[in-house]
Amino acid sequence: MPATEHRNFLDCVKSRKTPTYPVEIMHLLHASLHMGDISIRLNRKVRWDARKERFVDDPEADAMRHPPERRDWQAEA
């Protein structure tokens, strides 16, 4: 990611222009990276349903999409 990408994003939030990397594209990019990571951790192939954004018939892989939240974390008041 270019060093100016953060600035571009913030400027586009203010101006409502399209950023260099639109959110939809970045979502797909990061989802594919997470799918690859989960496949590596499980040491097997996984199948992805893009419409449902879930793994196909794979509760173990699906459980890894959202890791458990830390219990010791609290938002500041």
TISE-625592 format. One line per field, with one value per atom (N, C-alpha, C, CB): residue number from 1; residue in one letter; atom name; x, y, z. Coordinates in nm, 2 decimals. Each point is the difference from the previous one (the first is absolute). Glycine has a CB too. Layout:
residues N
num: [NUM_...]
residu: [A_...]
atome: [CA_...]
X: [X_...]
Y: [Y_...]
Z: [Z_...]
This chain:
residues 77
num: [1_1_1_1_2_2_2_2_3_3_3_3_4_4_4_4_5_5_5_5_6_6_6_6_7_7_7_7_8_8_8_8_9_9_9_9_10_10_10_10_11_11_11_11_12_12_12_12_13_13_13_13_14_14_14_14_15_15_15_15_16_16_16_16_17_17_17_17_18_18_18_18_19_19_19_19_20_20_20_20_21_21_21_21_22_22_22_22_23_23_23_23_24_24_24_24_25_25_25_25_26_26_26_26_27_27_27_27_28_28_28_28_29_29_29_29_30_30_30_30_31_31_31_31_32_32_32_32_33_33_33_33_34_34_34_34_35_35_35_35_36_36_36_36_37_37_37_37_38_38_38_38_39_39_39_39_40_40_40_40_41_41_41_41_42_42_42_42_43_43_43_43_44_44_44_44_45_45_45_45_46_46_46_46_47_47_47_47_48_48_48_48_49_49_49_49_50_50_50_50_51_51_51_51_52_52_52_52_53_53_53_53_54_54_54_54_55_55_55_55_56_56_56_56_57_57_57_57_58_58_58_58_59_59_59_59_60_60_60_60_61_61_61_61_62_62_62_62_63_63_63_63_64_64_64_64_65_65_65_65_66_66_66_66_67_67_67_67_68_68_68_68_69_69_69_69_70_70_70_70_71_71_71_71_72_72_72_72_73_73_73_73_74_74_74_74_75_75_75_75_76_76_76_76_77_77_77_77]
residu: [M_M_M_M_P_P_P_P_A_A_A_A_T_T_T_T_E_E_E_E_H_H_H_H_R_R_R_R_N_N_N_N_F_F_F_F_L_L_L_L_D_D_D_D_C_C_C_C_V_V_V_V_K_K_K_K_S_S_S_S_R_R_R_R_K_K_K_K_T_T_T_T_P_P_P_P_T_T_T_T_Y_Y_Y_Y_P_P_P_P_V_V_V_V_E_E_E_E_I_I_I_I_M_M_M_M_H_H_H_H_L_L_L_L_L_L_L_L_H_H_H_H_A_A_A_A_S_S_S_S_L_L_L_L_H_H_H_H_M_M_M_M_G_G_G_G_D_D_D_D_I_I_I_I_S_S_S_S_I_I_I_I_R_R_R_R_L_L_L_L_N_N_N_N_R_R_R_R_K_K_K_K_V_V_V_V_R_R_R_R_W_W_W_W_D_D_D_D_A_A_A_A_R_R_R_R_K_K_K_K_E_E_E_E_R_R_R_R_F_F_F_F_V_V_V_V_D_D_D_D_D_D_D_D_P_P_P_P_E_E_E_E_A_A_A_A_D_D_D_D_A_A_A_A_M_M_M_M_R_R_R_R_H_H_H_H_P_P_P_P_P_P_P_P_E_E_E_E_R_R_R_R_R_R_R_R_D_D_D_D_W_W_W_W_Q_Q_Q_Q_A_A_A_A_E_E_E_E_A_A_A_A]
atome: [N_CA_C_CB_N_CA_C_CB_N_CA_C_CB_N_CA_C_CB_N_CA_C_CB_N_CA_C_CB_N_CA_C_CB_N_CA_C_CB_N_CA_C_CB_N_CA_C_CB_N_CA_C_CB_N_CA_C_CB_N_CA_C_CB_N_CA_C_CB_N_CA_C_CB_N_CA_C_CB_N_CA_C_CB_N_CA_C_CB_N_CA_C_CB_N_CA_C_CB_N_CA_C_CB_N_CA_C_CB_N_CA_C_CB_N_CA_C_CB_N_CA_C_CB_N_CA_C_CB_N_CA_C_CB_N_CA_C_CB_N_CA_C_CB_N_CA_C_CB_N_CA_C_CB_N_CA_C_CB_N_CA_C_CB_N_CA_C_CB_N_CA_C_CB_N_CA_C_CB_N_CA_C_CB_N_CA_C_CB_N_CA_C_CB_N_CA_C_CB_N_CA_C_CB_N_CA_C_CB_N_CA_C_CB_N_CA_C_CB_N_CA_C_CB_N_CA_C_CB_N_CA_C_CB_N_CA_C_CB_N_CA_C_CB_N_CA_C_CB_N_CA_C_CB_N_CA_C_CB_N_CA_C_CB_N_CA_C_CB_N_CA_C_CB_N_CA_C_CB_N_CA_C_CB_N_CA_C_CB_N_CA_C_CB_N_CA_C_CB_N_CA_C_CB_N_CA_C_CB_N_CA_C_CB_N_CA_C_CB_N_CA_C_CB_N_CA_C_CB_N_CA_C_CB_N_CA_C_CB_N_CA_C_CB_N_CA_C_CB_N_CA_C_CB_N_CA_C_CB_N_CA_C_CB_N_CA_C_CB_N_CA_C_CB_N_CA_C_CB_N_CA_C_CB]
X: [0.08_-0.08_0.09_-0.19_0.16_0.09_-0.01_-0.04_0.15_0.00_-0.11_0.25_-0.29_-0.11_-0.14_0.16_-0.17_-0.14_-0.09_0.10_-0.04_-0.08_-0.05_0.13_-0.04_-0.04_-0.11_0.23_-0.22_-0.10_-0.13_0.18_-0.18_-0.13_-0.06_0.09_-0.02_-0.06_-0.05_0.16_-0.08_-0.05_-0.13_0.24_-0.25_-0.12_-0.12_0.14_-0.12_-0.11_-0.06_0.11_-0.02_-0.05_-0.06_0.18_-0.12_-0.05_-0.11_0.23_-0.24_-0.10_0.05_-0.18_0.31_0.05_0.04_0.09_-0.07_0.04_0.14_-0.18_0.22_0.14_0.08_-0.06_0.19_0.08_-0.04_0.19_-0.22_-0.04_-0.14_0.24_-0.35_-0.13_-0.03_-0.07_-0.02_-0.02_-0.04_-0.07_-0.01_-0.05_0.12_-0.22_0.31_0.12_0.09_-0.01_0.03_0.08_-0.07_0.09_-0.22_-0.07_0.03_-0.18_0.16_0.03_0.15_-0.18_0.27_0.14_0.02_0.06_-0.10_0.02_-0.07_0.03_-0.15_-0.07_0.08_-0.22_0.27_0.08_0.12_-0.09_0.16_0.12_-0.04_0.10_-0.21_-0.05_-0.03_-0.09_0.02_-0.03_0.13_-0.21_0.31_0.12_0.07_0.03_-0.04_0.06_-0.07_0.07_-0.20_-0.08_0.03_-0.18_0.19_0.03_0.14_-0.14_0.24_0.13_0.00_0.10_-0.18_0.00_-0.07_-0.01_-0.09_-0.07_0.08_-0.22_0.31_0.08_-0.08_0.16_-0.26_-0.08_-0.07_-0.04_-0.02_-0.08_-0.13_0.11_-0.16_-0.13_-0.07_0.09_-0.23_-0.08_-0.08_-0.02_0.01_-0.06_-0.12_0.23_-0.34_-0.12_0.00_-0.13_0.16_0.02_-0.13_0.19_-0.30_-0.13_-0.03_-0.08_0.10_-0.03_0.12_-0.16_0.28_0.12_0.02_-0.02_0.01_0.02_0.07_-0.20_0.27_0.05_-0.11_0.23_-0.21_-0.10_0.01_-0.01_-0.09_-0.01_0.13_-0.15_0.19_0.13_-0.01_0.13_-0.20_-0.01_0.13_-0.22_0.32_0.13_0.07_0.02_-0.03_0.06_-0.09_0.10_-0.23_-0.09_0.03_-0.17_0.20_0.02_0.13_-0.11_0.20_0.12_-0.01_0.12_-0.24_-0.02_0.00_-0.13_0.08_-0.01_0.06_-0.21_0.33_0.06_-0.07_0.22_-0.21_-0.07_0.06_-0.05_-0.03_0.04_0.08_-0.19_0.29_0.07_-0.09_0.22_-0.22_-0.09_0.06_-0.08_0.21_0.06_-0.01_0.15_-0.21_0.00_-0.13_0.14_-0.13_-0.11_0.02_-0.04_-0.07_0.01_0.01_-0.14_0.21_0.02_-0.13_0.24_-0.28_-0.12_0.01_-0.06]
Y: [-0.12_0.12_0.12_-0.12_0.22_0.12_0.08_0.01_0.06_0.08_0.10_-0.03_0.08_0.10_-0.05_0.13_-0.26_-0.06_0.04_-0.19_0.20_0.04_0.15_-0.15_0.23_0.14_0.00_0.08_-0.16_-0.01_-0.04_-0.05_-0.05_-0.05_0.12_-0.24_0.30_0.11_0.12_-0.07_0.10_0.11_-0.04_0.07_-0.20_-0.04_-0.01_-0.13_0.10_0.00_0.14_-0.18_0.28_0.14_0.05_0.04_-0.08_0.05_-0.09_0.10_-0.22_-0.10_-0.05_0.12_-0.10_-0.05_-0.15_0.23_-0.30_-0.14_-0.01_-0.07_-0.01_-0.01_-0.09_0.03_-0.03_-0.08_-0.14_0.16_-0.21_-0.14_0.00_-0.08_0.07_0.00_-0.11_0.10_-0.07_-0.09_-0.14_0.19_-0.20_-0.13_-0.08_0.10_-0.04_-0.07_-0.05_0.14_-0.05_-0.04_-0.11_0.24_-0.24_-0.10_-0.14_0.17_-0.17_-0.13_-0.04_0.06_0.03_-0.03_-0.06_0.19_-0.12_-0.05_-0.13_0.23_-0.25_-0.13_-0.11_0.12_-0.10_-0.11_-0.03_0.07_0.03_-0.02_-0.08_0.21_-0.18_-0.07_-0.15_0.22_-0.24_-0.13_-0.09_0.09_-0.03_-0.07_-0.03_0.12_-0.03_-0.02_-0.12_0.25_-0.25_-0.10_-0.14_0.17_-0.17_-0.12_-0.06_0.08_0.01_-0.04_-0.05_0.17_-0.10_-0.04_-0.14_0.24_-0.26_-0.13_-0.11_0.12_-0.08_-0.09_-0.08_-0.01_0.08_-0.06_0.10_-0.19_0.15_0.09_0.03_-0.10_0.22_0.05_0.05_0.06_-0.06_0.06_0.11_-0.22_0.33_0.13_0.03_0.08_-0.04_0.05_0.15_-0.21_0.27_0.15_0.07_-0.03_-0.02_0.07_0.00_-0.07_-0.04_-0.01_0.04_-0.18_0.19_0.03_-0.10_0.24_-0.37_-0.11_-0.11_0.07_-0.16_-0.12_-0.10_0.05_-0.13_-0.09_-0.13_0.10_-0.13_-0.13_-0.02_-0.10_0.21_-0.01_0.08_-0.03_-0.02_0.08_0.03_-0.11_0.03_0.02_0.13_-0.25_0.26_0.11_0.13_-0.15_0.13_0.11_0.06_-0.10_0.02_0.04_0.09_-0.21_0.19_0.08_0.13_-0.21_0.24_0.13_0.11_-0.11_0.08_0.10_-0.05_0.10_-0.07_-0.06_0.06_-0.02_-0.05_0.04_0.13_-0.23_0.32_0.13_-0.03_0.12_-0.03_-0.01_0.04_0.05_-0.12_0.03_0.11_-0.24_0.27_0.10_0.14_-0.18_0.19_0.13_0.07_-0.09_0.22_0.08_0.14_-0.12_0.17_0.14_0.10_-0.08_0.19_0.11_0.07_0.02_0.02_0.08_0.14_-0.16]
Z: [0.00_0.00_0.00_0.12_-0.21_-0.01_0.13_-0.24_0.27_0.13_0.00_0.01_-0.12_-0.01_0.01_-0.14_0.15_-0.01_0.12_-0.11_0.23_0.12_-0.03_0.15_-0.20_-0.02_-0.11_0.06_-0.16_-0.11_0.06_-0.17_0.25_0.06_0.08_0.01_0.08_0.08_-0.08_0.18_-0.28_-0.09_-0.07_-0.04_0.00_-0.07_0.09_-0.16_0.29_0.10_0.00_0.14_-0.14_0.01_-0.13_0.16_-0.28_-0.13_-0.06_-0.03_0.08_-0.06_-0.14_0.13_-0.16_-0.12_0.02_-0.07_-0.04_0.01_0.03_-0.17_0.27_0.04_-0.10_0.24_-0.23_-0.09_0.00_0.04_0.08_0.02_0.06_0.03_-0.11_0.06_0.10_-0.22_0.32_0.11_-0.05_0.14_-0.25_-0.05_-0.05_-0.06_0.00_-0.05_0.11_-0.21_0.31_0.12_0.08_0.00_0.01_0.07_-0.07_0.08_-0.21_-0.07_0.01_-0.16_0.16_0.01_0.14_-0.15_0.26_0.13_0.03_0.07_-0.12_0.01_-0.06_0.00_-0.12_-0.06_0.08_-0.22_0.28_0.08_0.12_-0.08_0.15_0.11_-0.03_0.10_-0.22_-0.04_-0.02_-0.11_0.05_-0.02_0.14_-0.22_0.31_0.13_0.07_0.02_-0.02_0.06_-0.06_0.05_-0.18_-0.07_0.04_-0.20_0.21_0.05_0.14_-0.15_0.24_0.14_0.01_0.07_-0.15_0.00_-0.08_0.02_-0.10_-0.08_-0.10_0.19_-0.25_-0.10_-0.08_0.15_-0.26_-0.09_0.07_-0.21_0.18_0.05_-0.12_0.23_-0.22_-0.11_0.06_-0.11_0.03_0.05_-0.08_0.07_0.00_-0.07_0.01_0.06_-0.17_0.00_0.03_-0.17_0.13_0.02_0.15_-0.22_0.29_0.14_0.09_-0.05_-0.01_0.07_0.11_-0.06_0.03_0.09_-0.07_0.13_-0.05_-0.06_-0.03_0.12_-0.22_-0.04_0.08_-0.23_0.31_0.08_0.08_-0.18_0.25_0.07_0.13_-0.21_0.31_0.13_0.06_0.03_-0.04_0.06_-0.07_0.05_-0.18_-0.07_0.03_-0.18_0.18_0.03_0.14_-0.15_0.25_0.13_0.01_0.09_-0.19_0.00_-0.06_-0.01_-0.05_-0.07_0.10_-0.18_0.30_0.11_0.13_-0.11_0.13_0.13_0.12_-0.12_0.23_0.12_0.05_0.06_0.00_0.05_0.13_-0.11_0.13_0.13_0.11_-0.11_0.22_0.11_0.09_0.00_-0.01_0.09_-0.07_0.10_-0.22_-0.07_0.04_-0.19_0.22_0.03_-0.06_0.22_-0.28_-0.06_0.11_-0.19_0.16_0.09_0.01_-0.04_0.17_0.02_-0.04_0.18]
